[in-house]
Amino acid sequence: MYKLYDYQQTAVKEARHQLLLKNKGVLIVMPPGSGKSVVIAEIARLTTLKKNRVLFFVHRQELVRQIKDSFIEQDVDLHYCTIMTVGKVANRLNILPKPNLIIVDESQHSRAKTYQKIFDYYDDVPRLGFTGSPWRLSGKGFKDIYSAMVQGPTTKWLIEHHKLAPFTVYGYQLGDKSTLKSGSTGDYTKKSLDNYTKSIIHGDIVKSWLKFAKGRKTIVYCHSTSFSKEVAQAFRDAGINAVHADAKTPEGKRDKIMKAFKNGEIKVLCNVDLVSEGFNVPDCSCVVLLRPTESLVIYLQQSMRAMRYQKGKHAVIIDQVGNFERFGLPDTDYHWSLEDRAKHPHKEGSKTDGPAIKTCPECFAVIKASNVTCPLCGHDFSAEIRKIKQKKDQKLQAIKAQQIHINYISTKKPEELTSFRDLALYGKLHGFKPGWAWYKAKQKGFI
């Protein structure tokens, strides 16, 4: 059996307490890599101990297999469990035994129609949802699905207490992002992503990996099968054992690839939407982000995949598409809520407690903007900081001078003004039509 950490045991107790308060739905939020499956398995064990039935579902078959293994490890009585993908559950509602508790993993997907169909069918059954980030591109919240939320520890806390690995992000960007366009889903369109990847030189991807992460077991995230295969080939051309896999790779072949990667026979695994959720390889210490995204969920799942804790491990995140500029670093303290939010909070100012960041021009490490020297390479930012301060001072001086000039013009009469610019400003201050300044300037011979 798993021995739960204190914070995992607290999540179990708080989730059960919220159900006792007659909350029909409770959402448990825990960062990626914090052990959601252990908490799920323990809740299932406590439920089945009382001969109560558990219905567990998630959207991918690989995650079903993983949770089944966790249930077995935790001595969950599988006779009282139904463990399936959401699609299979939705198609078998009239023949499945009625559960006493519904558990849903990766609950950021629970607004989808298949999930809603199950929730409506079992309207009188309490449910627990688990997610690393309750966030959807549409901005729609979850308050109609879950009436209470339990929040686990933050990523910062987990790193400080040796439950997640510390990390360094390298913001070594490639490609022309001006080609990226948002689609109806809220994320970038496939066509614009295709155009973006055409501007990336594959050899530069390998060069940056050799510079920042040589020899590390690495997962590379791409947006398309063709691009992922090209990247894998670029690594192989450089003598690095790399393989591509995606959801359409035949199951037998995919299982062999995953096993070989976990065993260390494959050094670099290039993939498309395959190992973002629930994939656990603790000794993977590097991820390469080659998929620009407007989804915070995707960003956190992919960037934190290398942060599974191992003693002495320091994860490397090579963000070559600038996702960190949009969402901050993985240990940013996000303010989760069940309520609806702005569709694009990053465009309107996200509510986060993350510090301002910058990229070191020498080593490309992403560090706090307040740092005078780079903690990795020692680059001195004094000159850059002075330039920024000078620009701010110049801007403030220009604003001050403009205000003084406005005050001066407001005290004059039209016949005392000596330029078209001053007449235009005078007319604006007094609410005159734009043609007034032109007429007066012509009378005075200014134009």
Secondary structure, DSSP 4 states (H G I P E B T S, - for coil): -----HHHHHHHHHHHHHHHTT-SEEEEE--TTS-HHHHHHHHHHHHHHTT--EEEEES-HHHHHHHHHHHHHTT--GGGEEEEEHHHHHT-TTTSPPPSEEEESSGGGTTSHHHHHHHHHTTTS-EEEEES----TT----TTT-SEEEE---HHHHHHTTSB--EEEE----S-GGG--B-TTSSB-HHHHHHHHHTS-HHHHHHHHHHHHTT--EEEE-SSHHHHHHHHHHHHHTT--EEEEETTS-HHHHHHHHHHHHHTS-SEEEEESSSSSS---TT--EEEE----S-HHHHHHHHGGGGB--TT--EEEEESS-HHHHH--TT--B---SS---S-HHHH---B-PPPEEE-TTT-BEEETT-SB-TTT--B-HHHHHHHHHHHHHHHHHHHHHHHHHHHHHTS-GGG--SHHHHHHHHHHTT--HHHHHHHHHHHT--
